[in-house]
Amino acid sequence: MFWISKYGFTHLSYKAVYSFQSLRLFVLFRIVDPFMHFLFFATLASALVGSDYLNFVVIGNIAYYTCHTMIINFMNMFRMERRFGTLELNIASPTPTLYIIIRKAIVPLLDGLFVFGVGILIGRWLFGISFPLSEIGNLLVLFVITLFSVLCFSLLFACVSLLFSNVNLFLNLALAVFQVFCGVNFSVTLLPNSLEFFSRLLPLTHSIEALRTIYGIEAFSVYSLLMKEFIVGICYLVLSLILVSVMEKAARKKGALLKSI
């Protein structure tokens, strides 16, 4: 079976991304690490501005940590492909490259789903952030659109990462940009107009505002925010498809993607 076979595509993709982890260690890491991340920022916010601001920060960091996980997974997947020489095999395969990438995206997608669910549970049981059962439909729609938007950006970022021999610097810069400009710990409306405009071009910004609205922390139009997030995701998807197509044609023409790396 596709999902449970030891030699199935999903299982092999999982082993490629998490070759150093067992399933037990993966589950443990995905619970302890987000727990410490949320606890740190919640404690910092409470110490600086009081506990009334705690829910605002925790909800923002739940969305951010999901995005953080997916970006790292996608980039690592492409980096491992290049390191072990299988990137060229994907290009040479008769199967469309985009189809291969989409199938491999199942693992980061499931990982993001797990992290988001864990974040919601930690917010409920550790910080007492009540889960809005009446808004569960909107929450599911938000989750799907957010993962789509972040997945499209992750694909674009992973493709760009192939242009550099060491992507850790760019990864840290990208995560820092998301942390500051997506309204994770404060509202983007506090930014100057030019920077707020930039933040609206990033995935996650509208999703964080929508998630806080669902939890009753902010008052925006959820559907308007989700539509904007979906449009942002479509734009990144188009850019990703163009970049994948250009890189594939260059690889087929030169016989290698980037000989200098």
Secondary structure, 3 states (H helix, E strand, C coil): CCCCCCCCHHHHHHHHHCCCCCHHHHHHHHHHHHHHHHHHHHHHHHHHHCHHHHHHHHHHHHHHHHHHHHHHHHHHHHHHHHHCCCHHHHHHCCCCHHHHHHHHCHHHHHHHHHHHHHHHHHHHHCCCCCCCHHHHHHHHHHHHHHHHHHHHHHHHHHHHHCCCCCCHHHHHHHHHHHHHHCCCCCCHHHCCHHHHHHHHCCCCHHHHHHHHHHCCCCCCCHHHHHHHHHHHHHHHHHHHHHHHHHHHHHHHHHCCCCCCC
